[in-house]
Amino acid sequence: MRDLTSRREFRSLLKLQTQILESMVEGVSVYDSTGIIVYTNSAEDQMFGYEARELIGKHVTIQNTYSPEENKKIVHKVIDQLKKKGYWSGEFNNKKKDGTKFATFARITSIEIGGQKHWVCVQEDVSERKQIENQKDEFVGVATHELKTPVTSIKAYTQILKNRFQKKGDKASTDLLSKMDAQLDKLITLISDLLDVTKIEAGKMSFNLENFNFNALVGELIEELQRTTTRHTIEIKGKAPKKVYGDRDRTGQVLTNLISNAIKYSPYSDKINVMISQDSKGVTLCVQDYGVGVPKKKQERVFERFYRVSGPKEDTYPGLGLGLYISSEIVKRQGGRIWVESTKGKGSTFCFSLPIKPRHIKQQKIQLLKVI
């Protein structure tokens, strides 16, 4: 009797679970460790234009547009994050039965069925949302490009007026125009950041590659940035014996951003360290401050577009959260890497490394998937 009761309860539970899966608006698919599909719900079938019997028993690659090599990379990333976090989430490029291409946002977890590992994938169609995002990016690109010319002209006229009042000895007017000039510099920086973001997203950020003196670049920029702060002393430690291969100006953009952030987020300290080291493969530069710091759980997100660390102290600092995103893309496209080490309330150390020898630079946007 107990055995029959437990079986009835099991069948009732299984029926309830199936009803829940079939009622979901998101597509749900289950496949074994080899990638063979063993279950799909109705939403999944409708999303891809198949009937369940056409998908079950087929390999999951029937649903996407990636090459075998790309699929191997994706599987590696999924498994790696599953081990670290227990789930993976990101975007997939898919295709319907009729060949229509579309994008989905998916979340994958691993479960055991009958003692064997399976993957559960829950996904939704985000094609319309991506189209809206692309339109927004195009608008931002056009708007910022149109803004740059008049703002540059205003800055030029401001500097002319400032020089005239300075020659006449009108200190009050000169001071006002100096403040206006400083605010225009901030506006130009913001416009440049927005333009860089649109170039990155469109895959149009270009690089002027050459072997350049890394020490000379760091020295020049620190000399310039030291003039922007009277409170902080920027100290250089170490040097790079060899030249670095990359874009000198873009690399300088990264360094400027890291030091500017160090100045901004450490208002009550008086020292910033810039540390340079080099090994046989490349050069590494770290910018250390003694400011507000970044919470550990938020450190992996600081290089995302428009992401800003929130909190009672952090919200008081201006910015759109673009500088670190742009810096990250510049470094990655030069074959390097960028990272942060930080302790809340004690400061942060932002580092990036670049290769000494030439590597293939990503001139175009090559993105298999976005990992969230």
DRENKEVEX-61981 format. One line per 2 residues: number of its first residue (from 1); their letters; for each residue z, y, x of C-alpha. Coordinates in pm, whole numbers, plus 50000, padded with zeros to 5 digits. Example, Ala and Ser with C-alpha at 12.3 -4.5 7.8 and 13.67 -1.06 7.14 Angstrom:
BEGIN
1 = AS = 50780,49550,51230 ~ 50714,49894,51367
***
This chain:
BEGIN
1 = MR = 50000,50000,50000 ~ 50087,50239,50279
3 = DL = 49757,50160,50449 ~ 49557,50232,50132
5 = TS = 49745,50554,50075 ~ 49679,50677,50429
7 = RR = 49308,50593,50392 ~ 49285,50788,50065
9 = EF = 49462,51082,50227 ~ 49224,51065,50523
11 = RS = 48917,51060,50295 ~ 49056,51352,50093
13 = LL = 49122,51550,50410 ~ 48774,51470,50546
15 = KL = 48614,51582,50217 ~ 48812,51908,50225
17 = QT = 48709,51976,50585 ~ 48344,51914,50499
19 = QI = 48368,52151,50199 ~ 48516,52420,50422
21 = LE = 48239,52381,50682 ~ 47968,52388,50416
23 = SM = 48112,52703,50258 ~ 48104,52899,50585
25 = VE = 47843,53176,50624 ~ 47833,53114,51000
27 = GV = 47627,52831,51137 ~ 47831,52539,51270
29 = SV = 47696,52260,51489 ~ 47866,51979,51678
31 = YD = 47709,51801,51973 ~ 47829,51541,52220
33 = ST = 47883,51585,52592 ~ 47514,51516,52662
35 = GI = 47399,51790,52422 ~ 47287,51565,52134
37 = IV = 47351,51725,51792 ~ 47573,51510,51567
39 = YT = 47646,51757,51285 ~ 47516,52082,51136
41 = NS = 47635,52269,50827 ~ 47408,52427,50565
43 = AE = 47428,52775,50718 ~ 47311,52637,51055
45 = DQ = 47016,52459,50890 ~ 46911,52773,50702
47 = MF = 46951,52993,51011 ~ 46711,52778,51214
49 = GY = 46482,52672,50926 ~ 46546,52299,50971
51 = EA = 46688,52029,50751 ~ 46996,51855,50887
53 = RE = 46808,51529,50944 ~ 46559,51714,51168
55 = LI = 46835,51842,51399 ~ 47082,51554,51412
57 = GK = 47001,51325,51702 ~ 46798,51597,51881
59 = HV = 46905,51779,52195 ~ 47061,52122,52142
61 = TI = 46786,52283,52354 ~ 46555,52246,52052
63 = QN = 46723,52559,51920 ~ 46686,52797,52216
65 = TY = 46409,52962,52417 ~ 46542,52894,52768
67 = SP = 46375,52696,53045 ~ 46543,52378,53178
69 = EE = 46669,52572,53482 ~ 46814,52846,53264
71 = NK = 46981,52589,53037 ~ 47153,52434,53340
73 = KI = 47294,52774,53437 ~ 47413,52837,53083
75 = VH = 47583,52499,53060 ~ 47754,52565,53393
77 = KV = 47886,52902,53271 ~ 48003,52758,52939
79 = ID = 48189,52469,53104 ~ 48341,52699,53366
81 = QL = 48483,52935,53102 ~ 48595,52647,52878
83 = KK = 48805,52522,53169 ~ 48953,52866,53228
85 = KG = 49006,52993,52873 ~ 48946,52702,52640
87 = YW = 48651,52874,52472 ~ 48322,53047,52548
89 = SG = 48165,53331,52354 ~ 47841,53521,52407
91 = EF = 47481,53566,52301 ~ 47203,53309,52285
93 = NN = 46827,53361,52258 ~ 46712,53116,51991
95 = KK = 46403,53018,51794 ~ 46350,52898,51440
97 = KD = 46145,52595,51342 ~ 45842,52822,51288
99 = GT = 45881,52969,51639 ~ 46038,53299,51534
101 = KF = 46273,53422,51804 ~ 46614,53568,51722
103 = AT = 46955,53625,51881 ~ 47289,53477,51783
105 = FA = 47645,53545,51886 ~ 47816,53213,51944
107 = RI = 48164,53081,52010 ~ 48200,52735,52164
109 = TS = 48510,52518,52191 ~ 48554,52158,52303
111 = IE = 48720,51883,52093 ~ 48764,51508,52114
113 = IG = 48610,51282,51850 ~ 48672,50910,51881
115 = GQ = 48810,50958,52229 ~ 48492,51134,52348
117 = KH = 48445,51502,52429 ~ 48228,51706,52188
119 = WV = 48138,52073,52162 ~ 48171,52280,51845
121 = CV = 47946,52586,51825 ~ 47997,52855,51558
123 = QE = 47729,53125,51557 ~ 47584,53410,51353
125 = DV = 47248,53586,51356 ~ 47282,53925,51531
127 = SE = 46912,54019,51551 ~ 46948,54311,51310
129 = RK = 47254,54440,51492 ~ 47074,54419,51828
131 = QI = 46777,54607,51685 ~ 47010,54887,51574
133 = EN = 47171,54890,51919 ~ 46830,54918,52084
135 = QK = 46738,55209,51858 ~ 47067,55376,51947
137 = DE = 47002,55325,52320 ~ 46654,55473,52283
139 = FV = 46797,55776,52102 ~ 47062,55828,52371
141 = GV = 46795,55800,52641 ~ 46567,56058,52480
143 = AT = 46851,56295,52390 ~ 47007,56294,52737
145 = HE = 46668,56338,52905 ~ 46595,56641,52685
147 = LK = 46942,56785,52755 ~ 46915,56762,53132
149 = TP = 46653,57036,53181 ~ 46822,57318,52979
151 = VT = 47167,57235,53122 ~ 47030,57248,53477
153 = SI = 46873,57586,53398 ~ 47202,57718,53256
155 = KA = 47378,57610,53575 ~ 47121,57794,53790
157 = YT = 47162,58116,53587 ~ 47542,58079,53607
159 = QI = 47528,58058,53986 ~ 47299,58365,54006
161 = LK = 47538,58569,53788 ~ 47835,58445,53989
163 = NR = 47677,58563,54315 ~ 47595,58905,54165
165 = FQ = 47949,58964,54038 ~ 48089,58838,54367
167 = KK = 47884,59095,54562 ~ 48006,59369,54326
169 = GD = 48366,59265,54382 ~ 48424,59175,54015
171 = KA = 48683,58899,54072 ~ 48763,58840,53704
173 = ST = 48399,58774,53612 ~ 48348,58563,53926
175 = DL = 48647,58341,53836 ~ 48522,58291,53480
177 = LS = 48176,58197,53601 ~ 48329,57956,53856
179 = KM = 48512,57779,53573 ~ 48192,57773,53370
181 = DA = 48005,57627,53668 ~ 48269,57353,53707
183 = QL = 48239,57258,53339 ~ 47861,57244,53372
185 = DK = 47904,57003,53665 ~ 48107,56774,53437
187 = LI = 47839,56796,53167 ~ 47560,56717,53416
189 = TL = 47759,56416,53543 ~ 47800,56290,53186
191 = IS = 47428,56331,53115 ~ 47340,56151,53439
193 = DL = 47572,55863,53347 ~ 47412,55827,53005
195 = LD = 47066,55830,53163 ~ 47170,55562,53411
197 = VT = 47303,55345,53128 ~ 46973,55365,52940
199 = KI = 46785,55278,53261 ~ 47010,54978,53321
201 = EA = 46973,54849,52966 ~ 46595,54895,52981
203 = GK = 46572,54732,53324 ~ 46425,55049,53476
205 = MS = 46686,55138,53736 ~ 46494,55158,54065
207 = FN = 46627,55116,54418 ~ 46512,55271,54745
209 = LE = 46598,54987,54983 ~ 46662,55047,55351
211 = NF = 46901,54973,55636 ~ 47150,55260,55645
213 = NF = 47461,55359,55836 ~ 47747,55269,55602
215 = NA = 48013,55453,55806 ~ 47814,55777,55804
217 = LV = 47769,55757,55425 ~ 48141,55700,55367
219 = GE = 48234,55985,55602 ~ 47999,56233,55434
221 = LI = 48117,56150,55082 ~ 48487,56159,55167
223 = EE = 48441,56499,55330 ~ 48279,56626,55008
225 = LQ = 48531,56463,54775 ~ 48828,56587,54979
227 = RT = 48727,56941,54879 ~ 48771,56850,54511
229 = TT = 49144,56774,54544 ~ 49423,56969,54709
231 = RH = 49693,56718,54619 ~ 49548,56399,54763
233 = TI = 49469,56309,55121 ~ 49183,56059,55149
235 = EI = 49226,55838,55455 ~ 48964,55604,55606
237 = KG = 49077,55276,55760 ~ 48836,55050,55948
239 = KA = 48459,55070,55990 ~ 48140,54867,55961
241 = PK = 47981,54795,56303 ~ 47642,54706,56156
243 = KV = 47406,54875,55913 ~ 47393,54771,55549
245 = YG = 47080,54687,55353 ~ 47054,54859,55016
247 = DR = 47009,55190,54839 ~ 47204,55460,55023
249 = DR = 47221,55706,54733 ~ 47311,55443,54473
251 = TG = 47580,55302,54701 ~ 47713,55654,54746
253 = QV = 47722,55686,54368 ~ 47950,55381,54351
255 = LT = 48184,55514,54620 ~ 48199,55857,54458
257 = NL = 48292,55702,54126 ~ 48569,55486,54273
259 = IS = 48727,55772,54468 ~ 48695,56014,54174
261 = NA = 48871,55760,53953 ~ 49143,55714,54215
263 = IK = 49202,56090,54216 ~ 49200,56111,53837
265 = YS = 49431,55818,53769 ~ 49691,55895,54037
267 = PY = 49799,56251,53949 ~ 50151,56211,54090
269 = SD = 50069,56051,54426 ~ 49933,56226,54733
271 = KI = 49737,55957,54918 ~ 49420,55751,54865
273 = NV = 49314,55484,55113 ~ 48950,55391,55175
275 = MI = 48940,55062,55367 ~ 48627,54918,55530
277 = SQ = 48587,54567,55667 ~ 48292,54351,55769
279 = DS = 48215,53985,55830 ~ 47897,53796,55918
281 = KG = 47759,53822,55564 ~ 47838,54173,55450
283 = VT = 48055,54481,55438 ~ 48346,54536,55199
285 = LC = 48492,54870,55092 ~ 48816,54911,54895
287 = VQ = 48960,55226,54739 ~ 49337,55208,54695
289 = DY = 49540,55450,54484 ~ 49905,55467,54379
291 = GV = 49851,55570,54018 ~ 49892,55433,53667
293 = GV = 49734,55094,53741 ~ 49551,54855,53506
295 = PK = 49728,54579,53307 ~ 49630,54232,53430
297 = KK = 49493,54119,53092 ~ 49258,54419,53081
299 = QE = 49130,54406,53440 ~ 48834,54176,53366
301 = RV = 48702,54424,53106 ~ 48711,54749,53303
303 = FE = 48350,54701,53417 ~ 48216,54671,53060
305 = RF = 48007,54948,52910 ~ 48212,55213,52723
307 = YR = 48536,55023,52786 ~ 48839,55236,52860
309 = VS = 49192,55111,52921 ~ 49398,55241,52629
311 = GP = 49762,55336,52626 ~ 49995,55638,52601
313 = KE = 49915,55744,52959 ~ 49552,55634,52991
315 = DT = 49437,55809,52672 ~ 49511,56147,52829
317 = YP = 49235,56103,53088 ~ 48881,56214,52992
319 = GL = 48575,55991,53016 ~ 48346,55756,52826
321 = GL = 48403,55440,53026 ~ 48057,55445,53189
323 = GL = 48131,55501,53558 ~ 48263,55154,53642
325 = YI = 47994,54986,53430 ~ 47719,55174,53617
327 = SS = 47887,55104,53952 ~ 47912,54735,53869
329 = EI = 47542,54713,53781 ~ 47438,54900,54098
331 = VK = 47641,54665,54317 ~ 47523,54348,54143
333 = RQ = 47158,54451,54161 ~ 47195,54492,54537
335 = GG = 47321,54136,54573 ~ 47687,54237,54602
337 = RI = 47999,54200,54393 ~ 48274,54431,54264
339 = WV = 48632,54359,54160 ~ 48975,54512,54102
341 = ES = 49332,54425,54197 ~ 49600,54622,54018
343 = TK = 49964,54635,53914 ~ 50064,54839,53611
345 = GK = 50250,55151,53719 ~ 50195,55090,54092
347 = GS = 49827,55161,54143 ~ 49488,54993,54175
349 = TF = 49253,54876,54447 ~ 48884,54870,54353
351 = CF = 48656,54688,54598 ~ 48287,54616,54635
353 = SL = 48089,54423,54894 ~ 47723,54450,54998
355 = PI = 47510,54217,55213 ~ 47404,54310,55565
357 = KP = 47076,54119,55546 ~ 46804,54190,55286
359 = RH = 46831,54007,54956 ~ 46623,54004,54641
361 = IK = 46712,54310,54437 ~ 46698,54287,54059
363 = QQ = 46457,54564,53967 ~ 46419,54438,53613
365 = KI = 46665,54342,53346 ~ 46718,53967,53381
367 = QL = 46993,53855,53149 ~ 47020,53498,53023
369 = LK = 47326,53570,52813 ~ 47616,53807,52781
371 = VI = 47959,53657,52838 ~ 48232,53834,52649
***
